[in-house]
Amino acid sequence: MKIAAIDIGSNAIRLLISEAHPYKDKEVDFTKLLFLRIPLRLGFDVFEKGKISKKKQVQLADSMQAFKMLMNVYKVDVYRACATSAMRDAKNGKALIKSIKATTDIDIDIISGQEEATIIYNAHLGEQNNAKKTLLYIDVGGGSTELSLFQDNQLVKKESFNIGTIRLLQNQVEKAHWQAMASFLKAISKKNAQLQLVGSGGNINKLFSLSKQKEGKPLSIDVLSNYYNSLSAMSIAERMHHYDLREDRADVMVPALSIFLKIMQHTHSKEIYVPKIGLADGIVRSIYYQEAL
């Protein structure tokens, strides 16, 4: 089965096409056939002006048309397109989705922060044996941060906070947002001494690649702090040059690291695991298991 996932985020939009191969004992291998990322950055419009500009509307529509053609070329059997924080907040988001449906026949679901967190967790669940662990999943995006607490593979708590990298760059995060997240984290850490953090999102994935850490090993808080201090002291151009970063990654890395570091501090955590999964991976897996039932 060929499955496509479209992730319309605040910083970038992504198309992932994978092929599912059932194995033995209910195992499934997912082979990546195509991954395409376009730094559309809808959040810069939405978090400042409350809506998506005409220019970005055209770019998004063109991108969806291109995604549609690629799905046809790869003979995709089933797909799902999900939009997150920026589209949730955009005054003209629903009208734009209706327009895209009319021109491309692509249905786009605006999902809540909590559904986003659940999809990401389910992507990791299929690859790890976490039955006896207490896990806090952290997904830092351009518009929001999703936190999900799991015990015995069961969701205990989950919350979405309007704290994201683009919102921070635009000074759109209020003190009350930080306080709410801090209260949530302190309550969790008070009840769970052995808390394991799991990070997702393009920024923590990129940092993991830069660190040259072995797959399956965690990143320490010292590593995150060192990269934060190093990147903070550089201009965007210097970050691009020294760390071989795209411009749309170089500007959001510092606010992303600040969010992860605050979470680690509030939970008294010294390390974080980075399985390098994201929303698109979760969409692919959720579609497969829904279709397979």
C-alpha positions, 0 to 999 in steps of 0.5 A, spaced: 500 500 500 502 506 498 500 512 503 501 519 502 501 524 508 501 532 507 503 536 513 501 543 513 505 547 518 507 554 521 514 553 518 514 549 512 509 544 508 511 537 507 509 531 503 511 524 505 510 518 500 511 511 503 510 504 502 507 499 507 510 492 507 506 487 512 512 483 515 511 477 520 507 477 527 503 484 525 510 488 524 510 493 518 515 496 514 514 503 511 519 504 506 520 512 504 519 513 497 519 521 497 519 526 502 519 534 499 519 540 504 517 547 502 519 552 507 512 556 506 512 559 513 505 561 513 506 562 521 509 569 519 503 571 516 498 568 521 501 570 527 502 577 525 496 579 521 491 573 523 490 571 516 494 568 510 496 573 505 494 573 498 501 571 496 502 565 501 495 563 498 497 562 491 504 559 493 500 554 498 495 552 492 500 551 487 504 547 492 498 542 493 497 542 486 504 539 485 503 534 491 497 532 487 501 531 481 506 527 485 501 523 488 498 521 482 505 519 479 507 515 485 500 512 484 498 513 491 492 509 494 490 513 500 492 520 503 491 525 508 493 532 509 493 535 516 494 543 517 496 545 524 497 551 528 498 557 523 491 554 519 488 553 526 489 561 527 488 564 520 481 567 519 481 565 512 484 558 513 477 555 512 475 559 506 482 557 503 481 550 504 475 550 501 478 553 495 484 548 495 479 543 495 475 546 489 482 546 485 486 540 487 480 535 490 485 535 496 481 535 502 485 538 508 483 537 515 485 542 520 487 538 526 487 540 534 494 540 537 492 534 542 490 530 535 497 532 533 500 530 539 497 523 539 499 522 531 506 523 533 506 519 539 503 513 535 508 514 530 514 512 535 509 507 539 510 502 533 518 502 533 519 502 541 518 498 546 515 503 551 510 499 555 513 500 562 516 507 561 513 514 563 514 518 557 513 525 555 513 527 548 515 534 546 513 536 539 516 544 538 513 547 531 512 554 529 506 555 532 505 551 538 508 546 542 505 539 544 506 535 550 503 528 551 504 524 557 504 516 556 504 511 562 504 504 560 502 506 553 496 509 555 495 517 554 495 520 561 495 528 559 496 532 553 496 539 552 498 544 546 501 551 548 501 557 543 509 557 544 512 556 537 519 558 534 515 563 529 511 566 535 517 567 539 521 570 533 515 575 532 514 576 540 507 573 540 508 569 546 506 572 552 508 571 559 502 567 561 503 562 556 510 560 559 507 560 566 501 555 563 506 550 560 511 551 567 505 549 571 503 543 567 510 541 567 511 541 574 505 538 576 508 532 571 515 532 574 512 532 581 508 525 580 513 522 575 520 522 578 523 517 572 520 521 566 523 520 559 523 526 554 522 524 547 523 530 542 520 531 535 520 536 530 525 539 524 529 543 529 531 537 534 531 532 529 537 537 525 540 538 532 541 530 533 544 530 526 549 535 527 551 532 534 553 526 530 550 522 536 548 514 535 541 512 533 537 510 539 542 514 544 539 521 548 542 528 547 544 531 554 542 538 556 549 540 556 549 538 548 543 542 547 545 548 552 552 548 548 549 549 541 544 554 544 550 558 546 553 557 540 548 559 535 545 565 539 552 568 539 552 568 531 548 572 526 543 568 521 548 568 516 554 565 520 549 559 523 548 558 515 555 558 514 558 554 520 552 549 521 550 548 513 543 550 515 538 553 510 536 560 512 529 558 514 532 553 519 537 557 521 533 563 524 528 558 528 533 553 531 535 558 537 528 559 539 526 552 538 532 550 543 530 555 548 523 551 548 526 544 549 531 547 554 526 550 558 522 544 558 528 540 561 529 545 566 522 544 569 522 537 569 529 536 572 531 532 566 538 531 563 537 528 557 532 527 551 531 522 546 530 524 539 527 518 534 527 523 528 519 522 527 514 527 525 507 528 524 507 526 517 510 519 519 505 519 524 499 520 519 502 515 514 502 510 520 495 512 522 492 511 515 495 504 514 492 501 521 486 504 520 485 501 513 488 495 515 483 494 520 
